[in-house]
Amino acid sequence: MTNLQPALSAEERQRVRIEHVRLVVGLEVHVELATRSKMFTRAANPAGPGASNGEPAPNTLVDPVVLALPGALPVPNARAVELAIAVGLTLGCTIAPVTRFDRKSYFYPDLPKAYQISQYDQPLCINGVVDVPAFNDRGEVVLDARPTRIGIERAHLEEDAGKLLHEAPGGGAIDHSIVDLNRAGTPLLEIVTRPDFTSAAQAEAFCRWLRHTVRLLGASRGVLQEGHVRFEPNINCVLTLEGGRTVATPIVEVKNLNSFRAVVGAIEYEHRVQPERWRQDGRVMGPGSKRTFGWDDANQRTTPQREKEDAHDYRYFPDPDLPPLRIDADMLERAKAMSARPWLTRLKSLTGDLALPIADATLILNDPATAGLFERAHALLAGLGHEQAAAARALANALTQKLAALANARGLGPGALAITPENLADLIDLRLQGELSSNGLDELLEALATGQADNGTTARALASERGLLLVRDAAAIDAWCQAAIDAHPAAAQEVRAGKPQALGRLIGHAMQQAQGAGDPKAIRQRLLELLA
């Protein structure tokens, strides 16, 4: 929106009453794709699926293409294209049958070529739309709230830049900048929304939804603190002045935000200050008016960096080393299969059909390995005849409690632990059948998940070997319970008198008699029957 009316003088701007401020926000999101190699070369990708959470030594993930040595030619990464299409489909985009790479000319001190290979007028994914669910203050989706429809302008592939460092390795002070090219050339999917957000909460919801989506697809590891997903809100305001005149403030693009809190903070700060900024400088939206700001997290404010270039300033032209890319039917079908069951659809199935709590369902769908472990184990339990919702609850408890704790201690997701779906299902089967106590279940989960026990051994055999199978013989249970009653007559009398809190002493004694082979539930029930 460009204001074509005569500009107000400084005096008029100070005097005029602003009757309404309408926030307008669009998002640019950069997603580092989880391919094993970089976008245009076989050099290892630091954001790839096999990468560790630690930083590799600086400038070790490089080769002649990354370094732009003479004669080195780029070759597109087919897996990156496939992942980009899968994300584009979840965004409701049309996939271009023919796409093209362009050179974006700009001074990049952390890209040795001094230009970026990107896409300009023939992007891979265009004209999408997505209904974004609301999220509450705990970061959980609110399924019964009205979603926000957001238009997607485009999603295009490009290469990431390296990193400029302003401290020496180890944090020492230096009076210059140094460069680490490990990230240079990483496959990057840039998603550009239309300016459809009218609040910081809507933008935050989109960012959360997108991160969940790309992680479950396996398109990105999505670790925000490592820069796998970076958010850049484009923020301006439409001011309605007294008399009905409207003025659009210039767009401020806040760069490289890597937390949801920062996204909300930057948008809300600009919403507050842009009206007063207009009163001071009188700048309105128009060609060359866009500016780039950074985010000062410590002081919760944006800080100006530079004037923002318009598209023609980048001097785009088709990359002569990369011919137009035709998307074949096989690649498109593979991408469609990947995106057929997106995050929100699967979340609704877990919370609706299987009645899981939203927090449990969210953790299960946090990464494809954990989701796959749950779904395969659940199918096995259904095949054994267990009711689906009961099996799902038992599985979710194991995944979100014991296995999640083991995984968190190792910096992993539960799906990355050693336990197989078969053994997980067998353990839950034993528990549901009343043949394994909760403590016994935890012990065996840890043994199998951490490699202390061989996953080639069946869960039943392992439980038997460790003496963890519960005795279900009625005579044995009666003997344990009677021994407890005989040892604690006062407690037994209290239970008979209607004081069930005394039952704990009796259960504890019976469990000692059972030497780990007793089911506390069965013992409690039998004690109540004997004392009735």
N, C-alpha and C positions, 0 to 999 in steps of 0.2 A: 504494500500500500504506500503510494507516494503522495505526499501532500503538495498539491499544485496551487494552493491559495497563497496570497502574499504572506511573507513571514512576519511574525509579530516582533515588535521592538523589545529590547531588554526591559524597558519600563512596563510595556504591556504584559509581557510574560510574568513579571513579578506581581502585577495587579490582578490578572485574570483568575477567576475561580475555576478549578478543575472539578467538575461534577462527577466524573466517573473515570476509573482506570481499568481497562480491560487487558488482562495478561494474554500474550500470544507466545507460544513456545513450540518450536520444532526441535527434533533431536537428530544428531549424527552420532552413530554408535560404531566404534571400530572393534571388530571381533577377530582375534587371532585364531586361525583355524588349526585344529589339532592333527596336522599331517606330520609324517615322519621327516619329510624334507621340506626345504623352503619353496617359495612360489615358483621360481624360475631356475632352480638348480638342485642338485642332490645333496648340498650341504645340510647338515642336521638342523632341524627346527627346534629352537629352545622351548617352544610352546607345544611340542608334539606329545603324543600319548605316552611315549617311553621316557620323556624327560623327567628328571628328578625335580624336587621342590627347591633344591639349592641352585645357586648361580654357577654356571660353568666359568672357567677361567676366561678373562676378557680376551676377545679377538681370537677365539679358538674355533668358532663355528663359521669359518669363512673359506672361500675358495676363489678361483679366478673370476667367476661370475659376480660374486658378492663384491669383490675388490675392483670390478670393472677393468680388469686387465685387457690390453689390446687383443682382439681376436676371440674373446669369450662371448658366447651367444646364449641368450635366455631360451629356455624351453618350458612351456607351461606345465604346471603340476596337475595332472588329471584328477587326482583325489581331491585337491582343493576346489576344483571346478564342481565336482560331484557334491561335496559338502555345501558349497555355496548355493547350489540349486536346491538342495534339501531344505536349507534355511529359508530360501526365497519362497518355496512352496508353502511353508508354515506361515509365512507372512502374507499369503494370498496373492503372490506376484505372478505375472506372466513371465515365462522363461523365453528369452530370445533364442530363436533357432540358430542365429548367427550373431556372434559377439566379437568385439574387437578391443585390443589393448592400445593405449595411447601413452605418449610421453608427456608428463606434466613438468614443465621446466620451472625450476625454482632453486634457490640456493639452499641446498641441504648439506650442512657440514657433516652430517652423520650418514650420508649416502654417497659413496665415492663417485657414482656416475654424475652427480650434480643434477639429476632429474629422477623422477619417480615413474615407474611403470604403473599406470592406473587405467581407468576406463572413463571415457567422457560421453560421447554421443551415442554409443551403442553398448550400454551396460548389459550385464547378464540377466538381471531381474528388475522388472519395472511394474508400476501401477498396481500395488498391492493394497490390501485393507485387512485389518485385524481387529477383533473385539477383545479388548484388554480387560481382564478381571480386576476388581478392586482388591487391595491388601489392607490388613489391619496394622496396628502399631507394632505387633510382634513379627511382622513380615510374613504372615500367613494369608493365603488367598481367602477371600470372602465370596463363596460360591453363590449365595443368594442375593448379592448386590448387583445392581445394574452395571453391565460392562461399558467401557468407553470405546467407541469406534475411532480408530486412528488410521489415516491413510499413509501408505508407504510410497514415497516418490520413486525410490530405486534402491537396489543393493548391488554393489559392484565390487569386483576383485581388484586388489592392488598389492603392492609390497610394502611392508613396514619399514620404517627407518631404524637406524641404530640408536644408541643413547649417548648423549653428551654428559660427561661427569665433571663436576666442579670441585671434587675433593679427590685426593690421592687414595689409592686402595688402602683400606684400613681406617679411612676418615681423616687423614692428614690434610692440612691446609695447603693449597697451591694458588698461584696468582694467574692461572690460565685454565683452560678447559682441556679435557682429554676425551677420547672417543672409544666406545666399545661397540664393535660392529656385529656382535653375536646376533642381535635381533634384526639387523638389516636383511631384508629379503624375506622375512617371515610372511606367510600368506595372510592377508588381511581382507576381511569382508567389511566394507563400509555400508551401513544401513542408514538411509536418509528418510526420515518421516516428513509428512506434510505438517505445517504449523497448526496442528489440531488440538494441542494441549492447552487447557485454560487454567490449570493449577499445577503446583509442584507435586501434589499427591498423584495426579494422573501420570505425570512424567516418571515419578518413582515407580509406580505400578508397572508401566511399560518396561522399565529397566529390569525390574525383578522378574517379570514374566519372560523377557527375552533371555536373561541369564539361565533361568530354569530350562527354557526350551532348547538352547544350544548345547547345554550340558547333557541333557537326556538324549539328544540326537547323536552325541559324540562328536559334534562339529567343533567344539572348543572345550578345553578344560575349565574355562570360566573362572579362574582364580583371580579375583579382582586385584588383590595386593601385588600380583605379579604382572598386571597390565594386560591380561588376556582379553578383558572387555573394558573399553574406555568410553566414557560418555561425554558428549559435547553438546550441551543445550544451547540453542539459538533463541535468545530472549529479547522481546521488545514489548512495548505497551501502546495501546491506542487510548489517547486521552480525549475525553469529551469535555469541551470547555463550555462555559456559560454562553448561551445563545445557540448551542447546537453544533458549533464547529468541532471537527475532530483533527487530531494531530497524531501521527505515528512516530514514535521515537525510533532512533536507529537500532538495528539489531546488534546485540552483543553476543558473541560466541565465546563461551567459557570452555577452555581447552582441557582435555585429558583428565577428567574426573574418574576416579577409580573406587568410589564408594557411593552407596545410595544416599547416605547422609550429606555428602558433598553436593550431589545433584539437587536435593531439596534446598540446602542452604544457599547455593548459588542462585537458584531461581527466585526464592523468596527475597533474597537481598536485592536482586535487580528489580523485582517488582516494587520494592519499597523506594529505591533511590532513583529510578529512571524519571519519574515526574519532576523531581527536584533538579535532576541533571539537566532536563530540558529547560527548566526555568533559568538555569545558569548559562547554558551555552546555546540554546535555541536550535540545536541540531535536530533534523528530522530524517526519516527514512528516505533514501534515494541512492543513486549510483555512487559507489565509493564511500558510503557512509558507515558500512559495517566495520566493527572493530573486534579485535581479539583480546580477551581478558584471561587472566589466570585466577586461581582460587587460593586464597590465603586461609587455610583451615584453622590456624591458630587464632586468627582474629575474626573469622567468620565473615569475610568480605571478598569481593572480587577486586582484582588489581589490573590496570591496563597494561597490555604488552605491545601491541602494534596495530596499525591500520590493517584491515583485512582486504586481501586482493579480490577482485572480481575474476570471473572465469577467464576472460580474455587476457588477463595479466599473466596467466600460467602458460600461454602459448601452446596449448594442446595441439598435437598432431599425431597421426597414426604411427605407431612404432614400426619402423621398417624391418626390424628383425623378427617380428611376430605377425604372421599372416592372420586373417580373420579366422576365428575358431567356430567350427560348426558342432553343435550339440547333437550327438547321435542318439538314436532311440534307446539303445541299451543303457547309456548313462542316465538318461531321463527316467527310465523305469526303475533303476537302482535308487535314484534319489527319491522317487515317489514312494518306494517301499520303505525307505528310511523315515519319511515324514508322514506315513499313513496314520500313525497313532501318536499324535503330539502330546506334549506334557499335560496340558489342561484336560484333554480327553481321558488320559490314563488316570489323572488325579480324581476326576469325577467318578470313574469306575471304582477306584479303591475306596473312596469315601461313601459312595452311593451303594453300589452292588454288594460290596464287601463290608460296609459299615465301619471302616477304620477311622480313627481320629485324624484330623487334618494334619497334625504335626507328624504322626507316624507315616502317613501317605507321602508327605513332602520329603521326609528323609529317605524313604524307599526309592523315590524317583529322583534323588539328587544326582545320580550318575547312572549310565547305562549298565554297568557291571552289577550294581546293587539291585537295580530294577530287574535285571535278567535273573539274578540269583533268587529273588523273591518269586518271580513268575514261574520259573521252572520247578522250584520246590513246591509251590502251591498246586501246580498241575499234577505233580506226583501224589500229593496228599489227597487231591480230589479223586485220583485214580484208585487210591486205597479205600475209598468210600467215606471219607470225612466230609462233613457238611462244610461248604465253601467258606462261609463267614467265620465259623469257629476255627478252621484251619488258618485263615488269613490272620485272625487275631493272635493266635499262638505264634505264627511265623513273625508277625510284626513285632511282638514282644521280644523275641530272640534277636531280631535284627536291630531294633532301636535301643536295646538295653545292653546286653552282654556283648554282642558283636560290634555294636557301635563304639562301645568303650574300648574294646581291643583295637579297633581300627583307628580311633582318634589318637591313641597312644603311639601309633606308628605313622601318623600323618597320612592315612589311607581312608578310602571308603570301605564299608563292610563288604562290598562285592569283590574287593581286591584281596581279601583274606584267603587262606588256603582251603577252607571248607568247601566241599562240593555240594551242588543242589541235592544230590541223592542222599548224602549223609545228613544234611540239614533236614530234609523231609523225613528220613528215618528216625532222627532224634525227636522231632516234633510228634511223629506217630507214636513213639514209645511214651512220650509225655501225655498225649491225649488219651492213650489207652490205660493210663494210670500205672504204667510199669517203670516210670522214672520220676524222681522227685525234682523240684525246681533247682535244688542245689546240685543234684546229679546232672541235670541238663546243662547247667552253667559250666560244670567241670568238663564235660565232654565237648561242649561248644569251644571252650578255650583250647582244649587239647587238639582238636581237629583244625581249628582256625589258625593256630600258630605253628602248626607242623610238629607238635610234640607227639602226635599220634598219626599213624599212616591212614590217609584217606582211602586206601585200598581195603582197609578193614571195615566190615559192616558196623553200623552204630550199635546193633544188638550185641555183636561179639565183643566190641570194646566195652560196653556197659557191663557185660557179664564178666569179662576179664578183670575189671576194676571193682567188682562186687557192688555195682550201683543199681542193678535191677531190683525193683521192689518186690517183696514177698506178698502175694495176694492170697495165701492160704489162710482160711478163716480160723483154723485151730491155732496157728501161730499168732495171729493177731489177738485172738482171745487170751492167749497165754501172756502176751506182753501187757495187755490192758489190765488183766487181773493182778499181775505182779505190781503194776503201778498203783492200783487201788489198795492192795495189801500194804504197800510201803508208805502210803500217804492217806491213812484213814480220815484224818481231819479234813484234808482237801476234798476227799470223796464225799464227806458229809455236807460240806459247804455247797458242792455242786447239787446234791440232792435237795438242799434247802433253797435252791433257786439262785445261787451265786456262781454264775458260769466263769467269772474271772479266775476262780481257783483251778479251772480246767488245765491251765498252762503247765502247772507242776506235774499233773498226771501225764499229759502228753509228752513232756520232756523225759520223764522216767521211762515211759513206754518206748520212746525212740532210742534211749540208751540200751534198753533190752534188745531192740531190733538190730543194733549195731549197723545202722545205715541202710538196712533193707526194708524199713517201714515207711509207709506213706502217711504223712501227718494227717491228711484229710480222712483217710480210712480209719486211722486210729482214733481221731476225734469223734467220728461218727459212732464207732463201736463203744467208746467210753460212755457217750451219752446214752446209748441203748442199755448198757449194763447198769447205769446209775439211775435210769428212769424210775 
